């Protein structure tokens, strides 16, 4: 008999299929430990869901966690939930692939919607799934929560994922569907099929509006979110400590940038969920490639290494920090000159953020005024700094091409689907968390600049919180001045020597 291709994945194992074995493996197990308590974030997520739901009266909102993605053959990438799902449920870590949060419209009462979480709960130990299912079985992936445990933990009524199709279908036609798409292909297909069956129009516009709204409600962080971001920054600080301690080994290694990357990743994984994005460990001229994540170069004594890294904690909130370090612990006069210019730009942006009524885009402008002034002083610009800063100038962008700030939270570039008037053109408000990260990048082969600048790349990045009394650096404890960086490195390297 010809074996079906999709069945060949079981070629490497033999599965018993007799009644005696099934009974044997499913019996004589001890009591399960007590389930998880209600999570600290549950009260906050209820407020977040209410904010979102109120914008969509009478509509059913579908927010999938996402699905596992194949890395190679039968091996998946580690799961990471869609940020909208994580924000609205509080489920972080690697919980819960294929789960779906649905906000069902209700009539009357104080609430516009009822939240229901659909997921695949654990099966009894007497079931075949318990021992034979590599996707959901307890033998393979550990004990999953029961429906009752999930409800207790999240504060959201929970139902088996098998009941989701009927729940989406209920009152369809009278009720419109809006969904977060491109997170789970099966959910996308279900929503599309239901819309086509009922000849519902305007679905794509509703989906886009939902994604936009789910992004915009994250623009102002609550106190729980700020605490998680601070936790991520603290882990990131310890990761940079580990980088510094490993710099001597990095210098000796033929791919020293990988040593740096690995040192940070180890601490981020030990203390959190992992890294929030691919670490940039860019030594020497590699620092002048903005997204250098290959990290396969040497780390040389006398050069700088630009490290852009952030730890993601179990709640999935991330930090985003850049420090440019002298590999041997001491800046050369030329390196220090560039570094001090970038540092001054950082300070100018933070000062601007502390002014009343400042718009987000003005943070970047404050940094660019400093950057352009130094580029004029060093003879890099074709004219004056003022001419470069004009809309039809912008010559300084040859050496500082990126934005100075972005929102930060569950995504390293958080709230990216928000409208321009809510993001770039918005006035800073308490609860906003964003980066300040100017830089100067002078490539080795750039003939428009003095020779002393060539090959130097510097970026300094901190994470900022807007409070009722002004903006402050959450990453204040991570050294950032030339003297502070040199003293920081000396204290760690002296301990390891």
Buried (B, 14 or more C-beta within 10 A) or exposed (E): EEEEEEEEEEEEEEEEEEEEEBEEBBEEEEEEEEBEEEBEBBEBBBEBBBBBBEBBEEBBBBBBBBBEEEEEEEEBEEBBBBBBBBBBBBBBBBBBBBBBBBBBBEEEEEBBBBBBBBBBBBBEBBBBBBBBBEEBBBBEBEBBBBBEBBBBBBBBBBBEBEEBEEBBBEEBEEBBBBBBBEBBEEBBEBBBEBBEEBEBEEBEEBBEBBBBBBBBBBBBBBEBBBBBBBBBBBBBBBBBBBBBBBBBBBBEBEBBBBBBBBBBBEBBBEBBBBBBBBBBBBBBBBBBBBEBBBBBBBBBEEBBBBBBBBBBBBBBBBBBBBBBBBBBBBBBEBBBBBBBBBBBBBBBBBBBBBEEEBEBBBBBBBBBBBBBBBBBEBEBBEEBBEBBBEEEBBBBEBBBEBBBBBBBBBBBEBBEBBEEEBBBEBEBEEBBBBBBBBBBBBBEEBEBBEEBBBBBBBBBBBBBBBEEEBBBBBBEEBBBEBEEBBEBBEEBBEEEE
